[in-house]
Amino acid sequence: MEMALTTFPGSGAEVEEPDWELMIPDQTRGEPESNASWRERAHREWLRITMALRDAGTLAPENRHQIQRLVVAYVRYDRAVAKSFDMGPVIPSPKTGTPMINLWQVEMRQADADATTAEMELGVPPRRRGTVTKAKRAEKVQRASDRYLRPLS
């Protein structure tokens, strides 16, 4: 499944979607399942977040990496939740068999904290939306040289 890079034109901001196939490889170490569904989930989250930011007027190319980190945190969280429910909150230690906390729960909490921080920085939650300034769009300034040089069309 090959996904094309998507840019979001409008209001002077073009934000290029990351190549999820490079970031989320076909298989994760030691796991038989394919990560194609996680790549698709990342794509859907990217679209959802960029649309929300565009509607709020805060989508800007400078936020691309922050948006990417937010999407990755969402995917990490969803994956950790699935693993945590599948394996349970307490699992036997691999070497001794002693009960221990499932490390996927630790990953889930860390991904939640990462996502919360990125959401606040981007102004995604409605409560934080008012604290984020709108993206400034540079307007074309007419200069004397523009009048002197005519277009070659």
Secondary structure, 3 states (H helix, E strand, C coil): CCCCCCECCCCCCCCECCCHHHHCCCECCCCCCECHHHHHHHHHHHHHHHHHHHHHCCCCHHHHHHHHHHHHHHHHHHHHHHHHHHHCCEEECCCCCCEEECHHHHHHHHHHHHHHHHHHHHCCCHHHHCCCCCCCCCCCCCCHHHHHCCCCC
